[in-house]
Amino acid sequence: MPVVRDLRVLLRLRDFRRLLSVRLLSQGADGVYQIALAAYVVFSPEKQTSAASIASAMAVLLLPYSLVGPFAGVLLDRWRRRQVFLYGNLVRALLASATAVLILGDVPDWLFYVSALCVTAVNRFVLSGLSAALPRVVDDERLVIANSLSPTAGTLAATAGGGLAFAVRLLAGDSDAAVVLLGAGLYLCGALAALRMPPELLGPEPELIQTRLGTALAGTARDLIAGVRHLAAPARRSAARALGAMSLMRFCYGALLVMVLMLCRYTLTSDPSDGLALLGLALGVSAAGFFVAAVITPWAAGRLGPERWIVVCAAAAAVLEPALGLSFATVPMLIAAFVLGLVTQGAKIATDTIVQSAVDDGFRGRIFSVYDVLFNIAFVGAAAVAALMLPPDGRSDILVIAVAVVYGAVAVAMAKDRRVTADR
C-alpha cells in the first residue's frame, strides 16, 4: 500500500523520528493532565457539575490564551523552535507539579484554574511549534502523509496518556494529584527528547532569530499585521478558507463534547467513577477514528484534493451525527465518537497541509498560533452555547440538529468556494 510505504520512508528519517518523539511525549503528558483535570473538575463525587460550570472552566482555561496566542506566534518565528520544546516542557513539568500540590492542599478553585491555565498557555507554544517545524524535517512530497502521521500519532499518544491516567488513578486510590505528577514526569521526558536535535534544525532561519525577549516582542504588532496580510493575500485564499472551515468544525466538536460529558456524568451512568470510565471509552473510540483518518486521508486527499476532502468530511458529519446522536444511548454515542474522530481529524490533516503549503516558513509560527486561537475561541463559544441549550441530563435534540446544520453549512460553503476558485 502507498500509505504504508510512505510511512516507512518517513520513519527512516532521523530528524522526523526525533521530532515525533517530542510530540508523543508532550501530548502523552497532555492526555494524562487533561484526564486529571476532568476527574477533579467534572467527576468528583462531591462536585455537582453543570453545563454552565463546564463552560466556565473551558473559558478560564482557554480564552486568556487568545490574548497571548498571537505573541506565541511571533516568538515561534523569532526563537529556535527546538529551544521552545526544551524550555516549554521543562516549565510545564514544574507547573504540573505545582498543580498537584494545589490539589492536595484543597485550595480555592480559582487558584487551581490559574495553575492549569499556565500549563495550557505553554502547551500552545509547543503544539504550534510542532506544526510549524514539521516542514523542516520532511520534503513537500510527503507533507500530507507527515501531517497524517504526526498529529494523529500525537492524538493517540494523548489517548494512551489518558488511559495511563485511569490506571494510575485506580492504583493510587483515585488520587488526582498522583496522576498530575505522572504528567509532570512525561513533560520532563519530552524536554529531554528535544535535546536529541540540534538547536538550529527546526528553524526559523538564522537571520530571523532574536534571543532577547524585549527585542522579539517590540515588533509584535507589526509582525502580526504582516502575518494577517500574508494569509489574506489571494495566493493564500485556500489557507484562510480552510482555517475558517476547521474552526466551525471545532465549534461543533466542542458543543458535542460538553453534551457527552453531561451524558456520561448524569444520564448514561449513575456513578461518577463509571461516568469517567465511559468518557474514557468514548475518547478511546474517537482516537480509533483519528487513526483511521491518518490511514485514509493521504489517499483521499490525493485523489480528491485537500479542499474536497474537507467537504466530504463535513458532509458525512452532517448526515451521521444526528442519525446516531438523537437516540442519546451508549452504543450509538460510541459509534458517533468514532465517526466524528475520523471526520474531524481527516479535515484537520487536510487543513494543516493546505496552511503549511501556502504559508511561507517565516510566517508559519504566527499563522499556526492564529489557528490555535481560532480553535480556542470556537471551542469556548461552543461550550457557552451548549451551556445555554443543554438541560441538566445532557439531552438536547435542538443541539444535535443545530450542530448537523453547521456541518452541512461548512460542506456547502467549501464546495461553493472551490467551484468559484476553479472557474477563475
C-alpha positions as CSV (number, residue, x, y, z in Angstrom):
1,M,0.0,0.0,0.0
2,P,1.3,3.5,-0.8
3,V,0.4,4.8,2.7
4,V,2.4,2.0,4.4
5,R,5.3,2.7,2.0
6,D,5.3,6.4,2.7
7,L,5.1,5.7,6.5
8,R,8.2,3.5,6.3
9,V,10.1,6.2,4.4
10,L,9.1,8.9,7.0
11,L,10.1,6.7,9.9
12,R,13.6,6.2,8.3
13,L,14.1,10.0,8.6
14,R,16.1,10.5,11.8
15,D,15.0,14.1,12.3
16,F,11.4,13.3,11.7
17,R,11.6,10.5,14.3
18,R,13.1,12.8,16.8
19,L,10.5,15.5,16.3
20,L,7.8,12.8,16.5
21,S,9.2,11.6,19.8
22,V,8.9,15.1,21.3
23,R,5.3,15.2,20.1
24,L,4.4,11.8,21.5
25,L,5.9,12.5,25.0
26,S,4.4,16.0,25.1
27,Q,0.9,15.0,24.0
28,G,1.0,11.9,26.1
29,A,1.6,14.2,29.1
30,D,-1.2,16.4,27.9
31,G,-3.6,13.4,27.9
32,V,-2.6,12.5,31.5
33,Y,-3.0,16.1,32.7
34,Q,-6.4,16.6,30.9
35,I,-7.9,13.4,32.4
36,A,-6.7,14.5,35.8
37,L,-8.4,17.9,35.3
38,A,-11.6,16.3,34.1
39,A,-11.7,13.9,37.0
40,Y,-11.1,16.7,39.5
41,V,-13.5,19.3,38.0
42,V,-16.3,17.2,36.4
43,F,-16.3,13.7,38.0
44,S,-15.5,14.4,41.6
45,P,-18.4,12.9,43.7
46,E,-18.5,16.0,45.9
47,K,-19.0,18.4,43.0
48,Q,-22.4,18.9,41.3
49,T,-21.3,19.7,37.8
50,S,-23.5,21.6,35.3
51,A,-23.0,22.5,31.6
52,A,-22.5,26.1,32.8
53,S,-19.7,25.1,35.1
54,I,-18.0,23.1,32.4
55,A,-18.3,26.1,30.0
56,S,-16.9,28.4,32.7
57,A,-13.9,26.0,33.2
58,M,-13.2,26.0,29.5
59,A,-13.4,29.8,29.3
60,V,-11.0,30.2,32.2
61,L,-8.5,27.7,30.7
62,L,-8.7,28.7,27.0
63,L,-10.0,32.3,26.5
64,P,-7.0,34.0,28.1
65,Y,-4.7,32.2,25.6
66,S,-6.5,34.2,22.9
67,L,-4.6,37.2,24.2
68,V,-1.2,35.6,24.4
69,G,-1.5,33.3,21.4
70,P,-0.5,35.9,18.8
71,F,2.6,36.7,20.8
72,A,3.4,33.0,20.8
73,G,3.3,33.0,17.0
74,V,5.7,35.9,16.8
75,L,8.1,34.2,19.2
76,L,7.9,31.0,17.2
77,D,9.1,32.9,14.2
78,R,11.9,34.5,16.2
79,W,13.1,31.9,18.6
80,R,14.7,28.5,17.8
81,R,11.8,26.1,17.9
82,R,13.9,23.3,19.4
83,Q,14.5,25.6,22.4
84,V,10.8,26.2,22.7
85,F,10.2,22.4,23.0
86,L,13.0,22.1,25.6
87,Y,12.1,25.0,27.9
88,G,8.4,24.7,27.3
89,N,8.3,21.2,28.5
90,L,10.5,22.0,31.5
91,V,8.2,24.8,32.5
92,R,5.1,22.6,32.1
93,A,6.8,19.9,34.3
94,L,7.3,22.5,37.0
95,L,3.7,23.9,36.7
96,A,2.1,20.5,36.7
97,S,3.9,19.7,39.9
98,A,2.5,22.9,41.4
99,T,-1.0,21.8,40.3
100,A,-0.5,18.5,42.2
101,V,0.4,20.4,45.3
102,L,-2.7,22.6,44.9
103,I,-5.0,19.6,44.6
104,L,-3.5,18.1,47.8
105,G,-3.9,21.4,49.6
106,D,-7.6,21.7,48.8
107,V,-7.2,25.4,47.7
108,P,-9.9,27.6,46.2
109,D,-10.9,26.7,42.7
110,W,-9.7,29.9,41.2
111,L,-6.1,29.2,42.3
112,F,-6.3,25.7,40.7
113,Y,-7.6,27.2,37.5
114,V,-4.7,29.7,37.4
115,S,-2.2,26.9,37.6
116,A,-4.0,24.9,34.9
117,L,-4.2,28.0,32.7
118,C,-0.4,28.4,32.8
119,V,0.1,24.8,31.7
120,T,-2.4,25.3,28.9
121,A,-0.8,28.5,27.7
122,V,2.7,26.9,27.4
123,N,1.1,24.0,25.7
124,R,0.0,26.3,22.9
125,F,3.7,27.2,22.2
126,V,4.7,23.6,22.0
127,L,1.8,22.4,19.7
128,S,2.1,25.4,17.4
129,G,5.8,24.9,17.2
130,L,5.5,21.2,16.3
131,S,3.2,22.1,13.4
132,A,5.5,24.9,12.2
133,A,8.6,22.7,12.4
134,L,7.3,19.7,10.5
135,P,8.1,21.1,7.0
136,R,11.8,21.4,8.2
137,V,12.2,17.6,8.6
138,V,10.2,16.2,5.6
139,D,10.0,17.2,1.9
140,D,7.0,18.7,0.2
141,E,6.1,15.4,-1.5
142,R,5.5,13.7,1.8
143,L,4.0,16.6,3.8
144,V,0.4,15.2,3.6
145,I,1.4,11.8,5.0
146,A,3.6,13.5,7.6
147,N,0.5,15.6,8.6
148,S,-1.4,12.4,8.8
149,L,1.1,10.5,10.9
150,S,2.4,13.2,13.3
151,P,-0.6,14.9,14.7
152,T,-2.6,11.7,14.7
153,A,0.1,9.9,16.5
154,G,0.1,12.8,19.0
155,T,-3.6,12.4,19.5
156,L,-3.2,8.7,20.0
157,A,-0.4,9.4,22.5
158,A,-2.8,11.7,24.4
159,T,-5.4,9.0,24.4
160,A,-2.8,6.5,25.7
161,G,-1.8,9.0,28.3
162,G,-5.5,9.3,29.3
163,G,-5.6,5.5,29.6
164,L,-2.5,5.5,31.7
165,A,-4.0,8.2,33.9
166,F,-7.0,6.0,34.5
167,A,-4.7,3.1,35.6
168,V,-2.7,5.3,37.9
169,R,-5.8,6.8,39.4
170,L,-7.1,3.4,40.1
171,L,-3.9,2.1,41.7
172,A,-3.4,5.3,43.7
173,G,-6.9,5.2,45.2
174,D,-8.5,7.9,43.0
175,S,-5.7,10.3,43.6
176,D,-5.8,13.1,41.0
177,A,-2.6,14.6,42.4
178,A,-0.7,11.3,41.6
179,V,-2.0,11.5,38.0
180,V,-0.8,15.1,37.6
181,L,2.6,14.2,38.9
182,L,2.8,11.4,36.2
183,G,2.1,14.1,33.6
184,A,4.9,16.2,35.1
185,G,7.3,13.3,34.6
186,L,6.3,12.9,31.0
187,Y,6.7,16.6,30.3
188,L,10.2,16.3,31.7
189,C,10.9,13.3,29.3
190,G,9.6,15.5,26.4
191,A,12.2,18.2,27.3
192,L,15.0,15.6,27.4
193,A,13.9,14.2,24.0
194,A,14.2,17.7,22.5
195,L,17.9,17.7,23.4
196,R,18.5,15.0,20.8
197,M,18.0,17.6,18.0
198,P,20.5,20.3,17.0
199,P,19.2,23.8,18.2
200,E,19.2,25.1,14.6
201,L,17.4,22.2,13.0
202,L,13.8,23.3,13.3
203,G,14.2,26.9,12.2
204,P,13.5,29.6,11.8
205,E,16.3,30.9,9.5
206,P,19.3,32.3,11.5
207,E,18.7,35.9,10.2
208,L,15.2,35.8,11.8
209,I,16.3,34.7,15.2
210,Q,16.2,37.2,18.1
211,T,17.3,35.9,21.5
212,R,16.2,38.8,23.7
213,L,12.5,38.8,24.8
214,G,12.1,42.6,24.6
215,T,13.5,42.7,21.1
216,A,11.3,39.9,19.9
217,L,8.1,41.5,21.4
218,A,8.9,45.0,20.3
219,G,7.7,44.4,16.8
220,T,4.8,42.1,17.7
221,A,2.0,44.3,16.3
222,R,3.9,44.9,13.1
223,D,4.7,41.2,12.7
224,L,1.1,40.2,13.4
225,I,-0.3,42.6,10.9
226,A,2.2,41.3,8.3
227,G,1.1,37.7,9.2
228,V,-2.6,38.6,8.6
229,R,-1.8,40.3,5.4
230,H,0.3,37.3,4.3
231,L,-2.7,35.0,5.0
232,A,-5.2,37.4,3.3
233,A,-3.2,37.5,0.0
234,P,-5.1,36.0,-2.9
235,A,-2.4,33.3,-3.3
236,R,-3.3,32.1,0.2
237,R,-7.1,32.2,-0.1
238,S,-7.2,28.4,0.2
239,A,-5.4,28.5,3.6
240,A,-7.8,31.2,5.0
241,R,-10.8,29.3,3.8
242,A,-9.6,26.0,5.3
243,L,-8.9,27.7,8.7
244,G,-12.5,29.1,8.7
245,A,-14.0,25.7,7.9
246,M,-11.9,23.9,10.5
247,S,-12.8,26.5,13.2
248,L,-16.5,25.8,12.6
249,M,-15.9,22.1,12.8
250,R,-14.1,22.7,16.1
251,F,-17.2,24.6,17.3
252,C,-19.3,21.5,16.6
253,Y,-16.8,19.2,18.4
254,G,-16.8,21.5,21.4
255,A,-20.6,21.5,21.7
256,L,-20.8,17.8,21.4
257,L,-18.0,17.2,23.9
258,V,-19.9,19.2,26.6
259,M,-23.0,17.2,25.8
260,V,-21.1,13.9,26.1
261,L,-19.6,15.0,29.4
262,M,-23.1,15.7,30.8
263,L,-24.5,12.4,29.4
264,C,-21.6,10.4,31.0
265,R,-22.0,12.2,34.3
266,Y,-25.7,12.1,34.8
267,T,-27.6,10.1,32.1
268,L,-25.7,7.0,30.8
269,T,-24.3,6.1,34.2
270,S,-25.4,6.6,37.8
271,D,-21.9,6.6,39.4
272,P,-19.2,9.3,38.8
273,S,-16.5,6.7,38.5
274,D,-18.5,4.8,35.9
275,G,-19.1,8.1,34.1
276,L,-15.4,8.8,34.0
277,A,-14.7,5.3,32.6
278,L,-17.4,5.7,29.9
279,L,-15.9,9.1,28.9
280,G,-12.5,7.4,28.6
281,L,-14.0,4.7,26.4
282,A,-15.6,7.4,24.2
283,L,-12.3,9.2,23.9
284,G,-10.6,5.9,23.0
285,V,-13.1,5.1,20.3
286,S,-12.7,8.6,18.9
287,A,-8.9,8.1,18.9
288,A,-9.5,5.0,16.7
289,G,-11.3,7.3,14.3
290,F,-8.2,9.6,14.3
291,F,-6.1,6.6,13.4
292,V,-8.4,5.6,10.5
293,A,-8.3,9.2,9.3
294,A,-4.5,9.1,9.3
295,V,-4.6,6.0,7.1
296,I,-7.2,7.1,4.6
297,T,-6.6,10.8,4.4
298,P,-3.4,10.7,2.3
299,W,-5.1,8.6,-0.3
300,A,-8.4,10.5,-0.2
301,A,-6.8,14.0,-0.2
302,G,-4.5,12.8,-3.0
303,R,-7.5,11.7,-5.1
304,L,-9.9,14.5,-4.3
305,G,-7.6,17.3,-3.2
306,P,-7.4,18.5,0.4
307,E,-10.3,21.0,0.0
308,R,-12.7,18.4,-1.4
309,W,-11.8,16.0,1.3
310,I,-12.8,18.7,3.9
311,V,-16.2,18.9,2.0
312,V,-16.6,15.1,2.3
313,C,-15.7,15.1,6.0
314,A,-18.2,17.9,6.8
315,A,-21.0,16.4,4.7
316,A,-20.5,13.0,6.4
317,A,-20.7,14.5,9.8
318,A,-23.9,16.5,8.8
319,V,-25.6,13.2,7.9
320,L,-24.3,10.8,10.5
321,E,-24.2,13.0,13.6
322,P,-28.0,13.4,14.0
323,A,-28.7,9.8,12.9
324,L,-26.5,8.5,15.7
325,G,-26.8,11.2,18.3
326,L,-30.6,11.7,18.7
327,S,-31.0,8.4,20.5
328,F,-28.8,9.5,23.4
329,A,-27.9,5.9,24.0
330,T,-24.4,4.5,24.8
331,V,-23.7,2.4,21.7
332,P,-24.8,5.0,19.1
333,M,-22.9,7.6,21.1
334,L,-19.7,5.5,20.8
335,I,-20.2,5.0,17.1
336,A,-20.7,8.7,16.7
337,A,-17.5,9.3,18.6
338,F,-15.7,7.1,16.1
339,V,-17.2,8.9,13.1
340,L,-16.6,12.4,14.5
341,G,-13.0,11.4,15.3
342,L,-12.5,10.3,11.7
343,V,-14.0,13.3,10.0
344,T,-12.5,15.9,12.4
345,Q,-9.0,14.5,12.1
346,G,-9.4,14.0,8.4
347,A,-10.4,17.6,7.9
348,K,-7.6,18.8,10.3
349,I,-4.9,16.9,8.4
350,A,-6.1,18.5,5.1
351,T,-6.2,21.9,6.7
352,D,-2.7,21.6,8.2
353,T,-1.4,20.6,4.8
354,I,-3.1,23.5,3.0
355,V,-1.8,26.0,5.5
356,Q,1.8,24.6,5.5
357,S,1.9,24.6,1.7
358,A,0.5,28.1,1.3
359,V,2.3,29.9,4.1
360,D,6.0,30.9,3.9
361,D,8.3,29.5,6.6
362,G,8.9,32.9,8.2
363,F,5.2,33.2,8.9
364,R,4.2,29.7,9.9
365,G,4.6,30.2,13.6
366,R,2.3,33.2,13.6
367,I,-0.3,31.5,11.4
368,F,-0.4,28.3,13.4
369,S,-0.8,30.4,16.6
370,V,-3.7,32.2,15.0
371,Y,-5.0,28.7,14.1
372,D,-4.9,27.7,17.7
373,V,-6.6,31.0,18.8
374,L,-9.4,30.4,16.4
375,F,-9.7,26.8,17.8
376,N,-9.9,28.0,21.3
377,I,-12.5,30.7,20.7
378,A,-14.6,28.3,18.7
379,F,-14.3,25.7,21.4
380,V,-15.2,28.0,24.3
381,G,-18.0,29.6,22.2
382,A,-19.4,26.1,21.6
383,A,-19.3,25.3,25.3
384,A,-21.2,28.6,26.1
385,V,-23.8,27.8,23.5
386,A,-24.1,24.2,24.9
387,A,-24.5,25.6,28.4
388,L,-27.5,27.6,27.3
389,M,-29.1,24.8,25.4
390,L,-28.4,21.7,27.5
391,P,-30.8,20.5,30.2
392,P,-29.3,19.0,33.4
393,D,-29.3,15.5,32.0
394,G,-27.4,16.5,28.8
395,R,-30.2,15.5,26.3
396,S,-30.9,18.2,23.7
397,D,-32.4,17.4,20.3
398,I,-32.0,21.0,19.3
399,L,-28.3,21.0,20.0
400,V,-27.7,17.8,17.9
401,I,-29.7,19.2,15.0
402,A,-28.0,22.6,15.2
403,V,-24.6,21.0,15.0
404,A,-25.6,19.0,12.0
405,V,-26.7,22.2,10.3
406,V,-23.3,23.8,10.9
407,Y,-21.5,20.8,9.5
408,G,-23.8,21.0,6.4
409,A,-23.1,24.7,6.0
410,V,-19.3,24.1,6.1
411,A,-19.6,21.4,3.4
412,V,-21.7,23.7,1.2
413,A,-19.5,26.8,1.6
414,M,-16.3,24.9,1.0
415,A,-17.8,23.2,-2.1
416,K,-19.1,26.5,-3.4
417,D,-15.8,28.4,-2.8
418,R,-13.8,25.7,-4.5
419,R,-16.0,25.9,-7.6
420,V,-15.6,29.7,-7.7
421,T,-11.9,29.3,-7.5
422,A,-11.8,26.7,-10.2
423,D,-13.9,28.9,-12.5
424,R,-11.3,31.6,-12.1
